[in-house]
């Protein structure tokens, strides 16, 4: 599931991308969908009727009905920052769990041990 809150500028860009998706060939359509997902975290499947192409008019209808909210730029930037921080925290938690389960090495700890060893045994460098 992607975002449902965007700035007006983002909605305008998404609308233009949707226009180019409709007129593009298969490869261009795939690239537009990829851009929508990765840059804007906008998943067409969150809003469209399965089997029906999602158009700029459908985007406008989602905004009109409140399925997509338009917020000010600063609020959106704050939300993106919080999301990035949460993603980073979740990744650190996942990595710590993998280390605790023996599925991964704690490379910072390995480096620390390596440096301690060679600081105590400089003749082996």
C-alpha positions as CSV (number, residue, x, y, z in Angstrom):
1,X,0.0,0.0,0.0
2,X,1.4,3.4,-1.0
3,X,0.7,6.9,0.2
4,X,-2.6,8.6,0.1
5,X,-1.5,12.1,1.0
6,X,0.3,14.3,-1.5
7,X,1.2,17.9,-2.1
8,X,-0.5,19.8,-5.0
9,X,2.7,19.8,-6.9
10,X,3.0,16.0,-6.5
11,X,-0.6,15.5,-7.7
12,X,0.1,17.7,-10.7
13,X,3.2,15.6,-11.6
14,X,1.4,12.3,-11.1
15,X,-1.4,13.6,-13.4
16,X,1.2,14.3,-16.1
17,X,2.8,10.9,-15.7
18,X,-0.6,9.2,-16.0
19,X,-1.2,11.1,-19.2
20,X,2.1,9.9,-20.6
21,X,1.3,6.4,-19.4
22,X,-1.9,6.3,-21.4
23,X,-0.2,7.5,-24.6
24,X,3.0,5.5,-24.2
25,X,4.0,2.0,-25.4
26,X,4.3,-0.9,-23.0
27,X,7.8,-0.1,-22.0
28,X,7.0,3.5,-21.3
29,X,4.0,2.5,-19.3
30,X,6.1,0.2,-17.1
31,X,8.6,3.0,-16.6
32,X,5.8,5.4,-15.6
33,X,4.3,2.9,-13.1
34,X,7.8,2.3,-11.7
35,X,8.3,6.1,-11.3
36,X,5.0,6.4,-9.6
37,X,5.8,3.6,-7.1
38,X,9.4,4.5,-6.3
39,X,9.4,8.3,-6.4
40,X,5.9,9.1,-5.2
41,X,5.0,5.8,-3.4
42,X,1.8,6.0,-5.5
43,X,0.4,2.6,-6.4
44,X,-2.3,2.7,-9.0
45,X,-3.8,-0.6,-7.6
46,X,-4.7,1.3,-4.4
47,X,-7.2,3.4,-6.3
48,X,-8.3,1.8,-9.6
49,X,-10.9,-0.7,-10.5
50,X,-9.1,-4.0,-11.5
51,X,-8.8,-4.4,-15.2
52,X,-9.5,-0.7,-15.9
53,X,-6.8,1.8,-16.9
54,X,-6.2,4.5,-14.3
55,X,-6.4,8.0,-15.9
56,X,-5.8,11.6,-14.8
57,X,-9.6,11.9,-14.5
58,X,-9.6,8.9,-12.1
59,X,-6.9,10.7,-10.1
60,X,-9.0,13.9,-9.9
61,X,-12.0,11.8,-8.8
62,X,-10.0,10.3,-6.0
63,X,-9.0,13.7,-4.9
64,X,-12.6,15.0,-5.1
65,X,-13.9,12.0,-3.0
66,X,-11.1,12.4,-0.4
67,X,-9.4,9.1,-1.2
68,X,-6.3,11.1,-2.0
69,X,-5.6,14.1,0.3
70,X,-3.8,17.2,-0.8
71,X,-1.6,18.7,2.0
72,X,0.9,21.5,2.1
73,X,4.5,20.9,1.0
74,X,5.9,21.2,4.5
75,X,3.5,18.7,6.0
76,X,4.4,16.2,3.1
77,X,8.1,16.7,3.7
78,X,7.7,16.1,7.4
79,X,5.7,12.9,6.7
80,X,8.4,11.7,4.2
81,X,11.1,12.3,6.8
82,X,9.2,10.4,9.5
83,X,8.6,7.6,7.1
84,X,12.3,7.4,6.2
85,X,13.3,7.4,9.8
86,X,10.8,4.6,10.5
87,X,12.1,2.6,7.6
88,X,15.6,3.0,8.8
89,X,14.6,2.0,12.4
90,X,12.7,-1.1,11.0
91,X,15.8,-2.1,9.0
92,X,18.1,-1.7,12.1
93,X,15.6,-3.8,14.1
94,X,15.5,-6.5,11.3
95,X,19.3,-6.5,11.2
96,X,19.6,-6.8,15.0
97,X,17.1,-9.7,15.0
98,X,19.1,-11.4,12.3
99,X,22.3,-11.1,14.3
100,X,20.5,-12.3,17.5
101,X,19.2,-15.3,15.6
102,X,22.6,-16.1,14.1
103,X,21.5,-15.4,10.6
104,X,23.9,-12.5,10.1
105,X,27.1,-11.1,11.5
106,X,27.4,-7.8,13.4
107,X,30.0,-6.3,11.1
108,X,30.6,-3.4,13.4
109,X,31.4,-5.8,16.2
110,X,33.7,-7.9,13.9
111,X,35.6,-4.7,12.8
112,X,36.0,-3.7,16.5
113,X,37.4,-7.1,17.4
114,X,39.7,-7.0,14.4
115,X,41.0,-3.6,15.3
116,X,41.5,-4.6,19.0
117,X,43.4,-7.7,18.0
118,X,45.8,-5.8,15.7
119,X,46.3,-3.0,18.1
120,X,47.4,-5.6,20.7
121,X,49.5,-7.4,18.1
122,X,51.1,-4.8,15.9
123,X,53.8,-7.2,14.8
124,X,51.2,-9.1,12.8
125,X,50.3,-6.2,10.5
